[in-house]
Amino acid sequence: MAASAFDEELARWNIGGSSDPSYVSSKPQFHPAARVVVDVTSLSRALPTRSSRASSASVASILAEARSQGYFPFRTCYEQGLRVRPTLDGQTRMRLSVGSSGRVTRAKLEKTRISHAPTAECLVKAASELRFRRAPARRVEIELSVKLWPGDAPLPPRAEPTAGASWDPAPAERALLANAAELGRCCTETLERDASSWGRWAFLVRLDATGRVVDAREAESRFPDTAGTTCIGRVLSAMEPFGTPPAPKEF
């Protein structure tokens, strides 16, 4: 869940923004992260639409708790599917039995338009783990609907953990500090071209066996000012050696 919240913030910074009204983040409905809408329909007469008692369950209270508890688990399921199929979207309907303890005693998939079975299965599992603090007096049946759409920004890639020899980052830090003024100049010139520019640059830097930069290119981020990106890549490429890596290295 924490990773999903961080990914949303990272996606916003990766795509950045500008004064161009046609740029994706300038549009009024811009939403970087995957979108999740949760709805609940009661299938039991015993469950009132609303309740005047704070401790009593109702359709309204179950909907509120399903949205607050289920949003990130459902979104995490969806993001796993999006990394496999970037255009994945659709609605999934599930039938849940909620007992007097507030626990879901049964979760059954009714219908899904998600064309990726593992994602639909993950949604059902997440729904089965919901816990309702305002429990019904006796078991009730509800239909839980989860609608999913991709966000307006690409999902940041998840780095795979790698094992290998350690590498001392100190020379790279010294090289970056020594070139801070030049990197700052790239930023200043970007703002001079468009004072509304904002965002994040992320670069993949390739080193040879001596630690010299052989290639520096933007990776992951998509900063809206290409001239600023070119400027930073040029400064990185001209830096002093970043230290001797134990093997061909990229970071």
Disulfide bonds with the S-S distance in Angstrom:
Cys77-Cys122 2.04
Cys186-Cys231 2.01
